[in-house]
């Protein structure tokens, strides 16, 4: 038990806001990287812009986890326990399919597939939480 | 695991939110324990006993 502090709505709000900022930064970087005329240095800079934002998001997310009580932490853990094998299943299936047929890089590369990993996690949270309601 | 949380809470006229505040957990956690969907950790069980000024055995009993 003993969360470091009682669940802080501000911390939750800031974490969500930073998560959205990172997501927007990622898609902006993707859009910028579509420009073939851009200098390599600028492309690298654009590709790295989402990294510090995500790092900051991670710091807040870890703080948020530490404010949760034991049931909330258990829900997070169970959500991960579902999302991680699903991600493994997705990557394994894509890996095998890639050997069987030609998968378009534009649709099925790691640049696109990682979004599903995040999605599995966020979809698992309410699904797990329902068990304890 | 069966528990007498609802009875003990009613005796003191506490809502789930009141108890959650005393335990420093969410109301969802209190509800999950009360309905038997979640068994608390030992530290939380001790905290419950402390809040209700009783023993863990007086709150919880094993199924069957």
Backbone of each chain as ProteinMPNN parsed JSONL, in Angstrom:
{"seq_chain_A": "XXXXXXXXXXXXXXXXXXXXXXXXXXXXXXXXXXXXXXXXXXXXXXXXXXXXXXXXXXXXXXXXXXXXXXXXXXXXXXXXXXXXXXXXXXXXXXXXXXXXXXXXXXXXXXXXXXXXXXXXXXXXXXXXXXXXX", "coords_chain_A": {"N_chain_A": [[0.845, -1.176, 0.0], [0.733, 2.114, 0.941], [0.983, 4.595, -0.913], [3.06, 7.171, -2.325], [1.983, 9.747, -2.26], [-1.391, 10.963, -1.943], [-3.496, 10.224, -4.707], [-2.943, 12.506, -7.214], [-4.865, 14.833, -8.882], [-3.836, 16.861, -10.474], [-1.314, 15.917, -11.268], [-2.094, 13.74, -12.78], [-3.49, 15.042, -14.81], [-1.428, 16.595, -15.946], [0.26, 14.582, -16.853], [-1.31, 13.327, -18.798], [-1.631, 15.506, -20.531], [1.019, 15.913, -21.343], [1.488, 13.492, -22.586], [-0.237, 13.706, -24.759], [0.96, 15.894, -26.001], [3.427, 14.773, -26.71], [2.503, 12.837, -28.546], [1.426, 14.45, -30.559], [3.771, 15.795, -31.282], [5.192, 13.649, -32.31], [3.681, 12.989, -34.629], [3.934, 15.375, -36.016], [6.682, 15.366, -36.462], [6.787, 13.139, -38.1], [5.383, 14.153, -40.298], [7.074, 16.237, -41.111], [9.292, 14.745, -41.842], [8.467, 13.622, -44.152], [9.133, 15.276, -46.157], [11.212, 15.272, -48.851], [13.221, 17.01, -49.592], [14.479, 18.065, -47.436], [17.337, 18.888, -45.422], [19.762, 16.508, -44.199], [20.627, 16.859, -41.554], [18.568, 18.417, -40.458], [16.506, 16.617, -40.705], [17.292, 14.614, -38.944], [17.195, 16.075, -36.583], [14.443, 16.643, -36.477], [13.489, 14.059, -36.215], [14.36, 13.474, -33.682], [13.086, 15.185, -31.979], [10.611, 14.33, -30.633], [11.681, 12.712, -28.637], [12.863, 13.852, -26.104], [10.467, 14.874, -25.106], [8.926, 12.604, -24.731], [10.514, 11.372, -22.823], [10.185, 13.075, -20.641], [7.454, 12.746, -20.266], [7.504, 10.098, -19.475], [8.774, 10.294, -16.981], [6.819, 11.71, -15.51], [4.751, 9.862, -15.731], [5.73, 7.672, -14.31], [5.844, 8.826, -11.783], [3.125, 9.204, -11.414], [2.22, 6.555, -11.34], [3.356, 5.849, -8.928], [1.781, 7.237, -7.157], [-0.477, 5.81, -7.083], [-2.862, 3.533, -5.565], [-2.765, 0.142, -4.19], [-4.565, -1.494, -5.66], [-5.004, -0.046, -8.011], [-2.425, -0.082, -9.063], [-2.206, -2.801, -9.49], [-4.078, -3.155, -11.505], [-2.821, -1.743, -13.566], [-0.583, -3.373, -13.882], [-1.74, -5.838, -14.657], [-2.877, -5.001, -17.031], [-0.594, -4.499, -18.527], [0.377, -7.09, -18.571], [-1.356, -8.261, -20.301], [-1.162, -6.651, -22.598], [1.538, -6.869, -23.382], [2.074, -9.661, -24.223], [0.235, -9.618, -26.355], [1.414, -7.757, -28.033], [3.758, -9.134, -28.632], [2.627, -11.288, -29.981], [1.529, -9.956, -32.204], [3.868, -8.934, -33.46], [5.263, -11.294, -33.936], [3.497, -12.626, -35.681], [3.438, -10.818, -37.821], [6.115, -10.97, -38.552], [6.315, -13.64, -39.432], [4.425, -13.587, -41.484], [5.672, -11.831, -43.177], [7.636, -13.382, -44.202], [6.15, -15.081, -45.676], [4.546, -13.643, -47.491], [4.772, -10.589, -49.419], [4.916, -7.772, -47.46], [3.812, -4.466, -47.407], [6.153, -1.931, -46.751], [5.373, 0.638, -46.078], [3.018, 0.267, -44.727], [3.332, -1.739, -42.775], [5.72, -1.573, -41.341], [7.994, -1.202, -38.503], [7.719, 1.435, -37.898], [5.071, 1.951, -38.017], [3.738, -0.08, -36.66], [4.237, 0.037, -33.896], [2.37, 1.681, -32.75], [0.161, 0.106, -32.323], [0.978, -1.374, -30.152], [0.975, 0.45, -28.041], [-1.727, 0.993, -28.114], [-2.844, -1.505, -27.396], [-2.156, -1.593, -24.696], [-3.538, 0.647, -23.581], [-6.155, -0.076, -24.162], [-6.389, -2.333, -22.678], [-6.437, -1.49, -20.017], [-9.086, -0.349, -19.158], [-10.518, -2.687, -19.588], [-9.419, -4.552, -17.824], [-9.885, -3.165, -15.432], [-12.614, -3.299, -15.216], [-13.143, -5.783, -14.129], [-12.827, -5.398, -11.436], [-14.84, -3.813, -10.596]], "CA_chain_A": [[0.0, 0.0, 0.0], [1.479, 3.358, 1.136], [1.394, 5.42, -2.044], [3.867, 8.302, -1.844], [1.018, 10.796, -1.927], [-2.718, 10.639, -2.449], [-3.596, 10.444, -6.14], [-3.052, 13.935, -7.5], [-5.516, 15.116, -10.173], [-2.938, 17.695, -11.282], [-0.287, 15.057, -11.849], [-2.774, 12.944, -13.809], [-3.787, 15.956, -15.921], [-0.157, 16.949, -16.603], [0.77, 13.399, -17.552], [-2.127, 13.168, -20.016], [-1.303, 16.627, -21.427], [2.34, 15.669, -21.923], [1.312, 12.352, -23.49], [-0.844, 14.233, -25.992], [2.005, 16.723, -26.633], [4.382, 13.85, -27.35], [1.839, 12.213, -29.683], [1.358, 15.486, -31.598], [5.152, 16.013, -31.736], [5.552, 12.495, -33.135], [3.052, 13.091, -35.949], [4.556, 16.532, -36.687], [7.987, 14.888, -36.932], [6.489, 12.266, -39.253], [4.99, 15.011, -41.427], [8.285, 16.94, -41.562], [10.194, 13.763, -42.455], [7.937, 13.261, -45.479], [9.728, 16.204, -47.129], [12.473, 14.689, -49.329], [14.229, 18.052, -49.843], [15.034, 18.542, -46.169], [18.724, 18.475, -45.157], [19.847, 15.353, -43.296], [20.721, 17.368, -40.176], [17.223, 18.824, -40.018], [15.701, 15.39, -40.592], [17.679, 13.962, -37.678], [16.656, 16.924, -35.503], [12.989, 16.425, -36.442], [13.252, 12.697, -35.724], [14.691, 13.382, -32.253], [12.267, 16.125, -31.173], [9.68, 13.68, -29.691], [12.372, 11.912, -27.603], [12.847, 14.463, -24.76], [9.074, 15.03, -24.641], [8.521, 11.291, -24.222], [11.281, 11.129, -21.588], [9.504, 13.846, -19.594], [6.188, 12.046, -20.064], [7.805, 8.886, -18.718], [9.039, 10.707, -15.596], [5.524, 12.011, -14.883], [3.965, 8.628, -15.685], [6.258, 6.879, -13.194], [5.37, 9.505, -10.563], [1.691, 8.927, -11.318], [2.09, 5.151, -10.898], [3.729, 5.799, -7.502], [0.712, 7.798, -6.326], [-1.638, 4.912, -7.133], [-2.939, 2.543, -4.49], [-2.362, -1.191, -4.634], [-5.464, -2.041, -6.688], [-4.736, 0.667, -9.266], [-1.164, -0.622, -9.584], [-2.482, -4.155, -9.973], [-4.766, -2.995, -12.79], [-1.782, -1.378, -14.533], [0.263, -4.554, -14.108], [-2.509, -6.81, -15.443], [-3.019, -4.441, -18.386], [0.686, -4.763, -19.199], [0.497, -8.542, -18.751], [-2.157, -8.593, -21.48], [-0.672, -5.899, -23.758], [2.857, -7.33, -23.823], [1.95, -10.838, -25.089], [-0.452, -9.243, -27.592], [2.422, -7.105, -28.883], [4.625, -10.217, -29.107], [1.827, -12.027, -30.96], [1.435, -9.132, -33.413], [5.171, -8.871, -34.118], [5.58, -12.644, -34.418], [2.643, -12.895, -36.839], [3.919, -9.995, -38.933], [7.408, -11.529, -38.952], [6.069, -14.844, -40.216], [3.723, -13.203, -42.715], [6.651, -11.177, -44.04], [8.365, -14.442, -44.883], [5.222, -15.768, -46.571], [4.12, -12.732, -48.561], [5.412, -9.269, -49.337], [4.119, -6.762, -46.748], [4.289, -3.127, -47.769], [6.864, -1.238, -45.675], [4.606, 1.838, -45.707], [1.892, -0.093, -43.855], [3.591, -2.729, -41.727], [7.048, -1.475, -40.726], [7.966, -0.854, -37.076], [7.315, 2.838, -37.804], [3.614, 2.008, -37.881], [3.198, -1.14, -35.799], [4.389, 0.342, -32.461], [1.144, 2.34, -32.277], [-0.724, -0.956, -31.833], [1.469, -1.781, -28.825], [0.422, 1.458, -27.115], [-3.184, 0.814, -28.126], [-3.158, -2.715, -26.609], [-2.023, -1.237, -23.28], [-4.616, 1.538, -23.155], [-7.429, -0.801, -24.234], [-6.39, -3.352, -21.612], [-6.685, -0.874, -18.698], [-10.518, -0.398, -18.766], [-10.98, -4.078, -19.638], [-8.994, -5.152, -16.547], [-10.536, -2.419, -14.338], [-14.02, -3.759, -15.145], [-13.191, -6.958, -13.243], [-12.799, -4.995, -10.023], [-15.919, -2.85, -10.308]], "C_chain_A": [[0.897, 1.248, 0.0], [1.928, 4.049, -0.149], [2.117, 6.648, -1.522], [2.994, 9.493, -1.458], [-0.344, 10.304, -2.387], [-2.743, 11.005, -3.929], [-3.839, 11.919, -6.449], [-3.709, 14.152, -8.857], [-4.634, 15.951, -11.088], [-1.893, 16.86, -11.999], [-0.883, 14.24, -12.991], [-3.011, 13.811, -15.058], [-2.503, 16.31, -16.685], [0.402, 15.786, -17.404], [0.01, 13.204, -18.863], [-1.772, 14.257, -21.029], [0.039, 16.391, -22.118], [2.297, 14.493, -22.893], [0.741, 12.812, -24.823], [0.182, 15.081, -26.755], [3.011, 15.846, -27.376], [3.771, 13.247, -28.625], [1.765, 13.194, -30.861], [2.76, 15.716, -32.176], [5.6, 14.879, -32.662], [4.985, 12.65, -34.548], [3.57, 14.306, -36.714], [5.913, 16.112, -37.266], [7.804, 14.006, -38.16], [6.182, 13.099, -40.495], [6.214, 15.718, -42.002], [9.197, 15.98, -42.328], [9.699, 13.28, -43.823], [8.571, 14.121, -46.574], [11.092, 15.68, -47.599], [13.589, 15.724, -49.513], [14.93, 18.539, -48.572], [16.473, 18.033, -45.978], [18.748, 17.365, -44.11], [19.874, 15.791, -41.826], [19.363, 17.761, -39.618], [16.314, 17.606, -39.837], [15.996, 14.676, -39.264], [17.109, 14.742, -36.496], [15.151, 16.695, -35.351], [12.669, 15.051, -35.852], [13.467, 12.602, -34.215], [13.838, 14.287, -31.364], [11.309, 15.404, -30.208], [10.377, 12.977, -28.517], [12.377, 12.585, -26.228], [11.43, 14.638, -24.209], [8.59, 13.707, -24.055], [9.242, 10.983, -22.908], [10.613, 11.842, -20.405], [8.157, 13.204, -19.235], [6.41, 10.809, -19.177], [8.056, 9.191, -17.241], [7.724, 10.958, -14.856], [4.691, 10.746, -14.722], [4.414, 7.742, -14.515], [5.807, 7.491, -11.859], [3.895, 9.191, -10.325], [1.446, 7.498, -10.805], [2.358, 5.063, -9.386], [2.675, 6.403, -6.588], [-0.491, 6.854, -6.25], [-1.665, 3.97, -5.945], [-2.717, 1.145, -5.065], [-3.265, -1.788, -5.708], [-5.203, -1.378, -8.037], [-3.425, 0.165, -9.898], [-1.367, -2.015, -10.154], [-3.158, -4.107, -11.344], [-3.746, -2.651, -13.886], [-0.936, -2.599, -14.902], [-0.465, -5.583, -14.97], [-2.703, -6.327, -16.869], [-1.744, -4.686, -19.191], [0.843, -6.247, -19.513], [-0.345, -9.015, -19.933], [-1.543, -7.941, -22.725], [0.656, -6.453, -24.287], [2.766, -8.599, -24.677], [1.212, -10.537, -26.398], [0.52, -8.595, -28.576], [3.366, -8.156, -29.467], [3.911, -10.998, -30.209], [1.765, -11.273, -32.29], [2.752, -9.155, -34.18], [5.567, -10.23, -34.691], [4.802, -12.945, -35.688], [3.11, -12.1, -38.051], [5.251, -10.527, -39.468], [7.241, -12.752, -39.827], [5.397, -14.518, -41.546], [4.678, -12.579, -43.721], [7.474, -12.212, -44.814], [7.479, -15.138, -45.917], [4.839, -14.906, -47.77], [4.848, -11.401, -48.399], [4.477, -8.299, -48.626], [4.694, -5.394, -47.072], [4.943, -2.439, -46.562], [6.04, -0.062, -45.154], [3.491, 1.526, -44.713], [2.305, -0.91, -42.634], [4.995, -2.668, -41.134], [6.894, -1.142, -39.243], [7.48, 0.586, -36.874], [5.809, 2.967, -37.598], [3.091, 1.071, -36.789], [3.258, -0.787, -34.313], [3.123, 0.992, -31.883], [0.169, 1.301, -31.705], [-0.329, -1.395, -30.419], [0.912, -0.841, -27.752], [-1.085, 1.25, -26.974], [-3.593, -0.403, -27.281], [-3.161, -2.374, -25.122], [-3.215, -0.4, -22.82], [-5.991, 0.879, -23.247], [-7.538, -1.829, -23.107], [-6.779, -2.757, -20.26], [-8.179, -0.902, -18.331], [-11.059, -1.814, -18.732], [-10.641, -4.791, -18.322], [-9.765, -4.498, -15.392], [-11.973, -2.892, -14.137], [-14.177, -4.94, -14.182], [-13.323, -6.575, -11.775], [-13.898, -4.002, -9.662], [-17.143, -3.559, -9.761]], "O_chain_A": [[1.741, 1.394, -0.884], [3.122, 4.087, -0.445], [1.836, 7.12, -0.42], [3.242, 10.16, -0.453], [-0.436, 9.334, -3.139], [-2.101, 11.965, -4.355], [-4.824, 12.504, -5.997], [-3.18, 13.71, -9.877], [-4.662, 15.794, -12.309], [-1.618, 17.064, -13.182], [-0.256, 14.07, -14.037], [-2.772, 13.386, -16.189], [-2.491, 16.322, -17.916], [0.947, 15.971, -18.493], [0.61, 12.947, -19.906], [-1.63, 13.987, -22.222], [0.184, 16.633, -23.316], [2.994, 14.497, -23.907], [1.178, 12.367, -25.884], [0.274, 15.008, -27.98], [3.395, 16.134, -28.51], [4.438, 13.158, -29.655], [2.008, 12.821, -32.009], [2.93, 15.819, -33.391], [6.288, 15.105, -33.657], [5.696, 12.47, -35.536], [3.638, 14.27, -37.943], [6.251, 16.452, -38.4], [8.554, 14.103, -39.13], [6.649, 12.8, -41.594], [6.382, 15.796, -43.219], [9.799, 16.354, -43.335], [10.429, 12.612, -44.556], [8.558, 13.761, -47.751], [12.036, 15.65, -46.809], [14.765, 15.364, -49.583], [15.866, 19.335, -48.64], [16.788, 16.896, -46.328], [17.873, 17.288, -43.247], [19.233, 15.18, -40.971], [19.044, 17.479, -38.462], [15.47, 17.569, -38.942], [15.095, 14.208, -38.569], [16.608, 14.159, -35.534], [14.645, 16.568, -34.236], [11.712, 14.894, -35.094], [12.854, 11.773, -33.543], [13.866, 14.166, -30.139], [11.197, 15.826, -29.057], [9.734, 12.679, -27.51], [11.939, 11.965, -25.258], [11.213, 14.561, -23.0], [7.928, 13.683, -23.017], [8.656, 10.404, -21.993], [10.494, 11.282, -19.315], [7.777, 13.132, -18.066], [5.629, 10.517, -18.272], [7.614, 8.452, -16.361], [7.529, 10.49, -13.734], [4.009, 10.568, -13.713], [3.591, 7.143, -13.823], [5.436, 6.773, -10.93], [3.47, 8.945, -9.196], [0.586, 7.267, -9.955], [1.695, 4.319, -8.663], [2.659, 6.127, -5.389], [-1.407, 7.066, -5.455], [-0.621, 3.642, -5.381], [-2.508, 0.982, -6.267], [-2.785, -2.514, -6.579], [-5.182, -2.043, -9.073], [-3.335, 0.01, -11.116], [-0.776, -2.37, -11.174], [-2.855, -4.909, -12.227], [-3.8, -3.194, -14.989], [-0.618, -2.826, -16.069], [0.117, -6.137, -15.903], [-2.697, -7.123, -17.809], [-1.796, -5.033, -20.371], [1.364, -6.623, -20.563], [-0.067, -10.069, -20.505], [-1.415, -8.578, -23.77], [0.874, -6.499, -25.498], [3.331, -8.621, -25.771], [1.521, -11.127, -27.434], [0.467, -8.843, -29.781], [3.733, -8.087, -30.64], [4.505, -11.329, -31.235], [1.925, -11.862, -33.359], [2.768, -9.366, -35.393], [6.129, -10.317, -35.783], [5.361, -13.454, -36.66], [3.173, -12.624, -39.163], [5.488, -10.535, -40.676], [7.927, -12.9, -40.839], [5.737, -15.078, -42.588], [4.54, -12.753, -44.932], [7.943, -11.954, -45.923], [7.967, -15.704, -46.895], [4.811, -15.373, -48.908], [5.459, -11.133, -47.364], [3.379, -8.024, -49.11], [5.906, -5.186, -47.019], [4.353, -2.376, -45.484], [6.008, 0.205, -43.953], [3.066, 2.395, -43.952], [1.695, -0.787, -41.572], [5.423, -3.622, -40.485], [5.795, -0.836, -38.781], [6.91, 0.923, -35.836], [5.331, 3.97, -37.069], [2.13, 1.388, -36.088], [2.423, -1.257, -33.54], [2.839, 0.872, -30.691], [-0.549, 1.568, -30.741], [-1.181, -1.741, -29.601], [0.443, -1.28, -26.702], [-1.642, 1.32, -25.878], [-4.572, -0.34, -26.537], [-4.044, -2.802, -24.378], [-3.829, -0.696, -21.795], [-6.897, 1.235, -22.494], [-8.633, -2.152, -22.645], [-7.387, -3.444, -19.44], [-8.519, -1.436, -17.275], [-11.953, -2.12, -17.943], [-11.459, -5.532, -17.776], [-10.239, -5.185, -14.488], [-12.485, -2.884, -13.018], [-15.199, -5.08, -13.511], [-13.864, -7.335, -10.971], [-13.898, -3.424, -8.575], [-18.148, -2.914, -9.463]]}, "seq_chain_B": "XXXXXXXXXXXXXXXXXXXXXXXXXXXXXXXXXXXXXXXXXXXXXXXXXXXXXXXXXXXXXXXX", "coords_chain_B": {"N_chain_B": [[-12.386, -14.559, -0.452], [-14.347, -13.894, 2.395], [-15.811, -10.921, 3.858], [-16.471, -8.463, 6.469], [-16.802, -5.857, 5.895], [-18.77, -4.087, 4.894], [-20.726, -4.146, 6.886], [-19.298, -3.251, 9.142], [-18.669, -0.73, 8.266], [-21.213, 0.379, 7.964], [-22.042, 0.378, 10.615], [-20.6, 2.471, 11.605], [-21.522, 4.475, 10.134], [-20.236, 5.272, 7.795], [-19.399, 6.279, 4.515], [-18.348, 4.655, 1.437], [-16.495, 6.3, 0.323], [-15.667, 7.779, 2.555], [-14.357, 5.813, 4.049], [-12.38, 5.118, 2.22], [-10.878, 7.455, 2.189], [-9.868, 7.479, 4.794], [-8.259, 5.236, 4.632], [-6.484, 5.958, 2.714], [-6.749, 5.162, 0.048], [-8.277, 4.479, -3.188], [-11.844, 4.965, -3.854], [-12.777, 2.983, -5.457], [-11.124, 0.875, -4.801], [-11.911, 0.277, -2.177], [-14.552, -0.494, -2.691], [-14.08, -2.744, -4.328], [-12.832, -4.476, -2.539], [-14.836, -4.783, -0.632], [-16.878, -6.03, -2.076], [-15.711, -8.408, -2.536], [-14.158, -8.793, -4.754], [-11.545, -8.213, -4.808], [-8.762, -9.093, -2.952], [-7.226, -7.609, -0.225], [-3.793, -6.479, 0.3], [-1.509, -7.598, 2.89], [-0.475, -5.372, 4.45], [-2.522, -3.472, 3.91], [-4.726, -4.785, 4.917], [-4.076, -4.815, 7.616], [-4.179, -2.094, 8.063], [-6.874, -1.631, 7.655], [-7.881, -3.037, 9.84], [-6.863, -1.455, 11.857], [-8.166, 0.991, 11.397], [-10.819, 0.257, 11.9], [-10.545, -0.445, 14.484], [-10.138, -3.127, 15.347], [-9.459, -6.664, 14.89], [-7.714, -8.341, 12.164], [-8.809, -10.846, 11.707], [-11.367, -10.461, 12.59], [-12.491, -9.066, 10.615], [-12.021, -10.311, 8.137], [-12.68, -13.545, 6.702], [-11.848, -16.853, 5.633], [-13.049, -18.294, 2.496], [-15.603, -20.795, 2.407]], "CA_chain_B": [[-12.381, -14.29, 0.982], [-15.507, -13.102, 2.851], [-15.438, -9.858, 4.795], [-17.569, -7.75, 7.15], [-16.512, -4.435, 5.68], [-20.002, -3.305, 4.717], [-21.368, -4.074, 8.208], [-18.471, -2.38, 9.995], [-18.803, 0.622, 7.729], [-22.579, 0.84, 8.278], [-22.092, 0.644, 12.069], [-19.983, 3.788, 11.855], [-22.184, 5.422, 9.221], [-19.233, 5.781, 6.855], [-19.577, 5.914, 3.103], [-17.131, 4.041, 0.876], [-15.53, 7.401, 0.13], [-15.103, 8.093, 3.883], [-13.394, 4.763, 4.394], [-11.254, 5.248, 1.279], [-10.057, 8.581, 2.632], [-9.141, 7.048, 5.998], [-7.266, 4.231, 4.256], [-5.635, 6.542, 1.671], [-6.876, 4.402, -1.205], [-9.404, 4.994, -3.977], [-13.143, 4.387, -3.508], [-12.867, 1.749, -6.243], [-10.429, -0.183, -4.052], [-12.805, -0.099, -1.07], [-15.673, -1.224, -3.287], [-13.604, -4.048, -4.811], [-12.593, -5.32, -1.358], [-16.137, -5.025, -0.005], [-17.649, -6.979, -2.89], [-14.954, -9.655, -2.625], [-13.478, -8.926, -6.046], [-10.12, -8.001, -4.603], [-8.274, -9.341, -1.591], [-6.178, -6.612, 0.04], [-2.481, -6.932, 0.778], [-1.437, -7.666, 4.352], [-0.424, -4.018, 5.046], [-3.829, -2.806, 3.823], [-5.607, -5.486, 5.861], [-3.73, -4.287, 8.95], [-4.669, -0.707, 8.115], [-8.329, -1.765, 7.846], [-8.097, -3.431, 11.236], [-6.548, -0.281, 12.679], [-9.233, 1.981, 11.202], [-12.031, -0.243, 12.557], [-10.147, -0.776, 15.867], [-10.412, -4.543, 15.583], [-8.391, -7.506, 14.34], [-7.936, -8.767, 10.779], [-9.702, -12.016, 11.738], [-12.741, -9.994, 12.817], [-12.967, -8.452, 9.362], [-11.945, -11.265, 7.026], [-12.656, -14.978, 6.972], [-11.661, -17.55, 4.364], [-14.241, -18.898, 1.878], [-15.857, -22.216, 2.737]], "C_chain_B": [[-13.603, -13.432, 1.361], [-15.027, -11.989, 3.785], [-16.673, -9.148, 5.351], [-17.447, -6.241, 6.967], [-17.777, -3.583, 5.639], [-20.696, -3.086, 6.068], [-20.618, -3.095, 9.106], [-18.588, -0.913, 9.567], [-20.164, 1.208, 8.107], [-22.709, 1.188, 9.758], [-21.55, 2.032, 12.402], [-20.58, 4.892, 10.971], [-21.18, 6.09, 8.272], [-19.624, 5.388, 5.438], [-18.288, 5.228, 2.627], [-16.048, 5.102, 0.692], [-14.862, 7.782, 1.458], [-14.006, 7.088, 4.244], [-12.147, 4.861, 3.503], [-10.303, 6.355, 1.722], [-9.227, 8.195, 3.857], [-8.018, 6.071, 5.662], [-6.223, 4.771, 3.269], [-5.572, 5.66, 0.438], [-8.064, 4.987, -1.975], [-10.71, 4.326, -3.522], [-13.34, 3.065, -4.248], [-12.219, 0.584, -5.486], [-11.302, -0.663, -2.895], [-13.961, -0.946, -1.596], [-15.252, -2.635, -3.72], [-13.353, -5.005, -3.643], [-13.944, -5.751, -0.77], [-16.947, -6.089, -0.758], [-16.892, -8.292, -3.124], [-14.243, -9.846, -3.954], [-11.97, -8.764, -5.916], [-9.771, -8.261, -3.152], [-7.124, -8.384, -1.3], [-4.859, -7.247, 0.449], [-2.518, -6.97, 2.31], [-1.329, -6.268, 4.983], [-1.778, -3.308, 5.011], [-4.833, -3.471, 4.767], [-5.344, -4.997, 7.29], [-4.26, -2.864, 9.128], [-6.19, -0.706, 8.331], [-8.64, -2.087, 9.304], [-7.875, -2.237, 12.168], [-7.681, 0.751, 12.605], [-10.509, 1.555, 11.936], [-11.783, -0.65, 14.023], [-10.538, -2.203, 16.23], [-9.251, -5.365, 15.016], [-8.725, -7.888, 12.899], [-8.931, -9.911, 10.733], [-11.162, -11.606, 11.943], [-13.343, -9.348, 11.562], [-13.054, -9.489, 8.238], [-12.064, -12.699, 7.527], [-12.552, -15.714, 5.642], [-12.975, -18.122, 3.816], [-14.37, -20.346, 2.339], [-15.434, -22.478, 4.14]], "O_chain_B": [[-13.865, -12.396, 0.749], [-13.977, -12.102, 4.418], [-17.763, -9.221, 4.784], [-17.931, -5.458, 7.784], [-17.854, -2.518, 6.251], [-21.186, -1.994, 6.359], [-21.217, -2.228, 9.743], [-18.604, 0.001, 10.391], [-20.267, 2.365, 8.514], [-23.385, 2.15, 10.126], [-21.988, 2.676, 13.355], [-20.2, 6.06, 11.051], [-21.258, 7.285, 7.988], [-20.122, 4.287, 5.204], [-17.276, 5.226, 3.328], [-14.859, 4.845, 0.877], [-13.666, 8.07, 1.502], [-12.909, 7.446, 4.674], [-11.019, 4.708, 3.97], [-9.083, 6.212, 1.641], [-8.047, 8.532, 3.954], [-6.968, 6.067, 6.304], [-5.207, 4.124, 3.016], [-4.508, 5.436, -0.14], [-8.764, 5.871, -1.482], [-10.692, 3.269, -2.892], [-13.982, 2.146, -3.74], [-12.708, -0.545, -5.527], [-11.421, -1.866, -2.66], [-14.303, -1.979, -1.02], [-15.985, -3.6, -3.503], [-13.629, -6.201, -3.744], [-14.159, -6.922, -0.457], [-17.61, -6.931, -0.151], [-17.379, -9.178, -3.827], [-13.775, -10.944, -4.253], [-11.216, -9.137, -6.815], [-10.399, -7.723, -2.24], [-6.147, -8.349, -2.049], [-4.813, -8.397, 0.886], [-3.437, -6.442, 2.937], [-2.024, -5.995, 5.961], [-2.145, -2.623, 5.966], [-5.686, -2.8, 5.347], [-6.275, -4.794, 8.068], [-4.726, -2.488, 10.203], [-6.721, 0.108, 9.086], [-9.53, -1.497, 9.916], [-8.609, -2.043, 13.138], [-8.096, 1.307, 13.622], [-11.199, 2.389, 12.522], [-12.686, -1.133, 14.706], [-11.17, -2.459, 17.255], [-8.192, -4.822, 14.701], [-9.872, -7.772, 12.467], [-9.789, -9.964, 9.853], [-12.078, -12.314, 11.524], [-14.55, -9.121, 11.479], [-14.031, -9.534, 7.49], [-11.612, -13.029, 8.624], [-13.099, -15.262, 4.637], [-13.901, -18.4, 4.578], [-13.379, -21.022, 2.619], [-15.557, -23.603, 4.623]]}, "name": "protein", "num_of_chains": 2, "seq": "XXXXXXXXXXXXXXXXXXXXXXXXXXXXXXXXXXXXXXXXXXXXXXXXXXXXXXXXXXXXXXXXXXXXXXXXXXXXXXXXXXXXXXXXXXXXXXXXXXXXXXXXXXXXXXXXXXXXXXXXXXXXXXXXXXXXXXXXXXXXXXXXXXXXXXXXXXXXXXXXXXXXXXXXXXXXXXXXXXXXXXXXXXXXXXXXXXXXX"}
